[in-house]
Amino acid sequence: MEYKERIIELLKSSMTERGFKLWKGIDSMLPDTWGKPTSSTGKYHKKLNGEIPNQDEHVYQLLYSASKIMRLFGYKKKTPDADKLLMAIALHDTMKYGEFGSRKHSDNEHDKNSADMVNSNKETFLSLFTEKQFQVMEEAMRFHSGQ
């Protein structure tokens, strides 16, 4: 099974129906960068064997890990809190190769740009989240890069 299929399966089994539907709609409008390397320079995200995973593998690994530990933070599957966590992870690198996915190298400001894209659609997200949940999701995306 390909990583994108695993992402879909994991999100469908962990998110609310409304949250999953929203993610699918967003994903269908974004450039398809799932097959691009998560580090265009090869400096970051190295696996133990030295390989650089593609975006889909990277996102799946993060989603899988989060789905296993979210109970430690009091999050239950199929709740808006699970949706905000998984949505932040699923969308965090959506602008890594620019707004249209056409950049040769990854954008150092992709975390800010991804969060800005989410913020520009705030009203849509507020149909699913409270203001505080939205703020947590957006900030998780905005500040995920760097140390």
Secondary structure, DSSP 8 states (H G I E B T S, - for coil): --HHHHHHHHHHHHS-HHHHHHHHHHHHHS---TTSBS-SSSSSS--TTS---BHHHHHHHHHHHHHHHGGGGT--TTSHHHHHHHHHHHHTTTTTT-TTS--SS--TTHHHHHHHHHHTTHHHHTTTS-HHHHHHHHHHHHT-S--
